[in-house]
C-alpha cells in the first residue's frame, strides 16, 4: 500500500515539477555512468578512456531520457490506455 502511495506521489510530482524530475533523472544517469567508468578504471583503463567506454556501454543517454519522459507522460495521463480499452484521440 505504501509503495502505491509513493508511486502515485512520484507521478504527481513529475506532472507538476517536470524540471525537478528531469534533474533527478540527470543525476541518476550520471551516477550510473560514473559507476561504469570506475569499473573500467579499476581494470586499468585511463580515466578519459573509462568515461568514453562507459558512455558507449550505457548507450544513448538522450534517447533514454526521451523514452523516460514519454513513459512518464503516458503514466501521468488521465486517459492512458488500459489493456482491452480503446485509446482516445
Number of C-alpha atoms within 10 A of each C-alpha: 5 7 8 9 10 11 11 14 11 15 19 13 14 18 15 10 12 16 11 12 18 15 11 12 15 13 12 12 16 14 12 14 23 16 14 18 24 17 15 19 16 11 10 10 15 13 14 10 13 22 21 14 17 19 18 12 12 13 12 10 15 9 10 13 15 11 12 14 17 12 12 17 16 13 15 17 12 8 11 13 13 8 6 6 8 9 10 7 4
